Amino acid sequence: MNAPLNPAPLIELATAYWGSATLVAAVRLKLFTHLAAGPAPSSMVAERASTDPVATDALLAALASLRLVQKDGEGRFANTPLADTFLVEGRPGYLGPAMLYNGDIYPLWGELDGVVRSGDVRRAPDQYLGDDAERTRNFVHGMHHRALGVGRAVAQVIDLTGRTRLADVGGGPGTYSALLCQQTPGLQAEVLDLPGVVAIAREIVADLGVADRVKCTAFDYYRDALPGRYDAALVSGVLHREQPAQVQAILGAVAEALEPGGVLYLSDVMLDDDRAGPTFATMFALNMRVLAHDGRCHTVAESRAWLDAAGFDLTDVTRLPAPIHYTVLRAERRR
Ligand SMILES: C[S@@+](CC[C@H](N)C(=O)[O-])C[C@H]1O[C@@H](n2cnc3c(N)ncnc32)[C@H](O)[C@@H]1O
């Protein structure tokens, strides 16, 4: 006789959001930043964070079970190395804004069935692309901290040696432009993005000390031609918002503005050619469905065909592992 099936995986899946909510709440309350000042009992953490002592104790116990804090023999809590490295404000690896961005969007996931029923988004994407100042700031700073931390690996596989003019289409916070200018002597970059986003990108680029090499220009790829001539282009994390016709239009516009022999890097979360994995990409495709009217993930095979139709030869494919999950395609504009 077969052993009875254990429903534990279902219970785990149904409650998996508890862990996300616990992490987001702790970041919102800056608990890891408060703990960086030194180990403390929950009552003292509550004092530092101006929170309820009993609920704070319960939250810290949950964080300990998630291995984000640890409790010593005297009942004092301290950050684990993971939390200390990535969740303390002011540290170079700080990922707090990326966590907060996920906190912003997780109520939308609760309406996923409605999204699938109607095929439409529940919240206008424009809210975090300029219309709502605080959501836009969380989104842009979330992208910035992600790119500065884990996203550095993307910049490391991009070789722009000898190139002088980069168009960073949908460049968001401008972090990749800044990193690429820092690693490439003689390179100037132009971040092209929606007005509310480039306003924040200008601040970030100035903070990084590269304002003289990275220009930020308001641009809408649904309406505008690229404003200059370039010998390199980056389209990173943009095409997962768009349906195939739009992807082709964007690649066509990039081809128009690139010199023959110009290099294009396309970097994004991409599905396997059978569209059944990897798991992160299938979930990310749903995330984009919740967030953008045409959100989806594409495959390398589709991208190769679109690049070819736009006048590019695909020369390289690099798959980056977790936590990046990006595939980076390198292509050259045919002469
Ligand atoms: C996920 S972000 C990627 C940002 C950055 N390239 C990166 O990889 O970190 C997608 C970007 O596309 C931009 N975007 C969305 N619609 C756009 C449009 N119509 N024209 C220009 N940029 C747009 C968004 O503002 C956002 O900055």
The ligand as an SDF file (V2000), in Angstrom:
LIG
                    3D

 27 29  0  0  0  0  0  0  0  0999 V2000
   13.1820   47.0820  -13.6060 C   0  0  0  0  0  0  0  0  0  0  0  0
   13.6340   48.6810  -14.0470 S   0  0  0  0  0  0  0  0  0  0  0  0
   15.3030   48.4230  -14.6080 C   0  0  0  0  0  0  0  0  0  0  0  0
   16.2140   49.5870  -14.2800 C   0  0  0  0  0  0  0  0  0  0  0  0
   17.6930   49.3940  -14.6070 C   0  0  0  0  0  0  0  0  0  0  0  0
   17.9040   49.3060  -16.0390 N   0  0  0  0  0  0  0  0  0  0  0  0
   18.2480   48.1800  -13.8980 C   0  0  0  0  0  0  0  0  0  0  0  0
   18.5060   47.1730  -14.5540 O   0  0  0  0  0  0  0  0  0  0  0  0
   18.4280   48.2550  -12.6710 O   0  0  0  0  0  0  0  0  0  0  0  0
   12.7310   49.0660  -15.5300 C   0  0  0  0  0  0  0  0  0  0  0  0
   12.8920   50.5190  -15.9360 C   0  0  0  0  0  0  0  0  0  0  0  0
   12.1440   50.7740  -17.1380 O   0  0  0  0  0  0  0  0  0  0  0  0
   11.6550   52.0870  -17.0310 C   0  0  0  0  0  0  0  0  0  0  0  0
   10.5290   52.3200  -17.9510 N   0  0  0  0  0  0  0  0  0  0  0  0
    9.2700   51.7980  -17.8680 C   0  0  0  0  0  0  0  0  0  0  0  0
    8.5210   52.2830  -18.8580 N   0  0  0  0  0  0  0  0  0  0  0  0
    9.3130   53.1330  -19.5810 C   0  0  0  0  0  0  0  0  0  0  0  0
    9.1020   53.9390  -20.7320 C   0  0  0  0  0  0  0  0  0  0  0  0
    7.8970   53.9720  -21.3370 N   0  0  0  0  0  0  0  0  0  0  0  0
   10.1290   54.6640  -21.2170 N   0  0  0  0  0  0  0  0  0  0  0  0
   11.3300   54.6470  -20.5920 C   0  0  0  0  0  0  0  0  0  0  0  0
   11.6130   53.8940  -19.5020 N   0  0  0  0  0  0  0  0  0  0  0  0
   10.6030   53.1540  -18.9990 C   0  0  0  0  0  0  0  0  0  0  0  0
   11.2290   52.1670  -15.5750 C   0  0  0  0  0  0  0  0  0  0  0  0
   11.0450   53.5020  -15.1390 O   0  0  0  0  0  0  0  0  0  0  0  0
   12.3750   51.4680  -14.8780 C   0  0  0  0  0  0  0  0  0  0  0  0
   13.3850   52.3540  -14.4850 O   0  0  0  0  0  0  0  0  0  0  0  0
  1  2  1  0
  2  3  1  0
  2 10  1  0
  3  4  1  0
  4  5  1  0
  5  6  1  0
  5  7  1  0
  7  8  2  0
  7  9  1  0
 10 11  1  0
 11 12  1  0
 11 26  1  0
 12 13  1  0
 13 14  1  0
 13 24  1  0
 14 15  1  0
 14 23  1  0
 15 16  2  0
 16 17  1  0
 17 18  1  0
 17 23  2  0
 18 19  1  0
 18 20  2  0
 20 21  1  0
 21 22  2  0
 22 23  1  0
 24 25  1  0
 24 26  1  0
 26 27  1  0
M  CHG  2   2   1   9  -1
M  END
$$$$
